[in-house]
Amino acid sequence: MSDAALAMTAGTRWRPRRTGLALGACLLLVVVAFIASLAIGPVTIAPGRILEILGAALRGERATGAALRETIIVLDVRLPRTLLGLLVGGGIALAGAITQGIFRNPLADPGLIGISSGAALAAATWIVLGGSLAAALTPALADAGLPLMAFTGALVATVALYLISTRDGRTSVATMLFAGIALGALAAAGTGMVVFAASDQQLRDFTFWTFGSLGGATWQKVLAALPFMLLLALIAMRLGRALDALALGEAEAFHVGIDVQRTKWLAIVGIAAGAGASVAVAGVIGFVGLVVPHLIRILFGPGHQLLLPCAALLGGALLLGADVVARTAVSPAELPLGVVTAGIGAPFFLWLLLRRRAALFG
């Protein structure tokens, strides 16, 4: 079966014009969200002024006088937050799309099936107990410790979930959901034990972190997350055709030349990289990985060669929009970002369950 036949079977006719329009629309949303994230806040800065500041920074010009305050706000406060939001939102959405593709189930999401909880447990362990170890490491390794721990926790949770829910090459939807709940509860119990040993300051930091936020964004966090997101992107570039083939079944995918086991393990590493790095630098942010892939399927079809890049772009735009709401809805205070995404995603998840309840309980 040819690539074109696979794509048509998955529901998408690969027409360059349609693909270009889809990617162009997602890129436009990213640009709008990027400018809005830099412009909106306690101090509102006009979009034209934003472009001037960015252009001057690219030319190496330094602001003076009245322009210095706006330049500091844009370049030192909002720009790292915005870039981190793009990385985290894109990473969560891309990991969610790959999770749904590899498990062949639209209800799969790293935040719902225990993967993010595994990352959170590993990250909490580093936050509370990793200080003494970090002191013995070089500054570069110490900065990378939290993302690496979160990646490891997500990887272990993903592998465990896959081994539990898959038998003879077939994944049970009910087993996956229940195993995810159990793994999440187990990770939450472990996290509670770790937090019990935390100091007051560590406890305050961890409590805010569990709700998700971009408020602590720094250039160091952007650089720490970037390698993991690049790894996820590189893996996703190799998975589009394979996930389309897997949608037909593992036997069919094997007969058209897909290395099924290699595809599964590549997907597991990519999911762990996206979920782990996101949890490490921004805390637990739910439902983005569930909502965004479904929106892409509704708008542009289920073919993964278009779904994956569009999910990365739309995920970044959606998270930036949620972050603008989080920091302006109750200004001067700031809502946890996870609260905003849960307010969007939880009703969407209930809608999906109602649509699929016949399949789940019939």
FENNOR-V448036 format. One record per backbone hydrogen bond with DSSP energy under -0.5 kcal/mol. CO is the residue of the C=O (numbers start at 1). NH is the residue of the N-H. Records with the same first field share a line. If there is no record, write none. Layout:
CO = NH  NH
//
This chain:
2 = 6
3 = 7
4 = 8
5 = 9
6 = 10
7 = 12
8 = 11
12 = 14
13 = 15
14 = 16
15 = 19
16 = 20
17 = 21
18 = 22
19 = 23
20 = 24
21 = 25
22 = 26
23 = 27
24 = 28
25 = 29
26 = 30
27 = 31
28 = 32
29 = 33
30 = 34
31 = 35
32 = 36
33 = 37
34 = 38
35 = 39
36 = 40
39 = 45
42 = 44
46 = 50
47 = 51
48 = 52
49 = 53
50 = 54
51 = 55
52 = 56
53 = 57
54 = 58
55 = 59
56 = 60  61
57 = 60
64 = 67
65 = 68
66 = 69  70
67 = 71
68 = 72
69 = 73
70 = 74
71 = 75
72 = 76  77
73 = 77  78
74 = 79
77 = 81
78 = 82
79 = 83
80 = 84
81 = 85
82 = 86
83 = 87
84 = 88
85 = 89
86 = 90
87 = 91
88 = 92
89 = 93
90 = 94
91 = 95
92 = 96
93 = 97
94 = 98
95 = 99
96 = 100
97 = 101
98 = 102
99 = 103
100 = 104  105
105 = 108
109 = 112  113
110 = 115  116
114 = 118
115 = 119
116 = 120
117 = 121
118 = 122
119 = 123
120 = 124
121 = 125
122 = 126
123 = 127
124 = 128
125 = 129
126 = 130
130 = 134
131 = 135
132 = 136
133 = 136
134 = 137
138 = 142
139 = 143
140 = 144
141 = 145
142 = 145  146
144 = 148
145 = 149
146 = 150
147 = 151
148 = 152
149 = 153
150 = 154
151 = 155
152 = 156
153 = 157
154 = 158
155 = 159
156 = 160
157 = 161
158 = 162
159 = 163
160 = 164
161 = 165
162 = 166
165 = 172
167 = 170
170 = 167  172
171 = 173
172 = 176
173 = 177
174 = 178
175 = 179
176 = 180
177 = 181
178 = 182
179 = 183
180 = 184
181 = 185
182 = 186
183 = 187
184 = 188
185 = 189
186 = 190
187 = 191
188 = 192
189 = 193
190 = 194
191 = 195
192 = 196
193 = 197
194 = 197
195 = 198
199 = 203
200 = 204
201 = 205
202 = 206
203 = 207
204 = 208
205 = 209
206 = 210
207 = 211
208 = 211
209 = 212  284
211 = 338
212 = 337  338
214 = 217
218 = 222
219 = 223
220 = 224
221 = 225
222 = 226
223 = 227
225 = 229
226 = 230
227 = 231
228 = 232
229 = 233
230 = 234
231 = 235
232 = 236
233 = 237
234 = 238
235 = 238
236 = 239  240
239 = 243
240 = 244
241 = 245
242 = 246
243 = 247
245 = 248
246 = 249
249 = 253
250 = 254
251 = 255
252 = 256
253 = 256  258
254 = 257
258 = 260
259 = 263
260 = 264
261 = 265
262 = 266
263 = 267
264 = 268
265 = 269
266 = 270
267 = 271
268 = 272
269 = 273
270 = 274
271 = 275
272 = 276
273 = 277
274 = 278
275 = 279
276 = 280
277 = 281
278 = 282
279 = 283
282 = 213
283 = 285
284 = 286
287 = 290  291
288 = 292
290 = 294
291 = 295
292 = 296
293 = 297
294 = 298
295 = 299
296 = 300  301
297 = 301
303 = 306  307
304 = 308
306 = 310
307 = 311
308 = 312
309 = 313
310 = 314
311 = 315
312 = 316
313 = 317
314 = 318
315 = 319
316 = 320
317 = 321
318 = 322
319 = 323
320 = 324
321 = 325
322 = 326
323 = 327
324 = 328
325 = 328  329
326 = 335
328 = 331
330 = 333
336 = 339  340
337 = 341
338 = 342
339 = 343
340 = 344
341 = 345
342 = 346
344 = 348
345 = 349
346 = 350
347 = 351
348 = 352
349 = 353
350 = 354
351 = 355
352 = 356
353 = 357
356 = 360
357 = 361
358 = 362
//
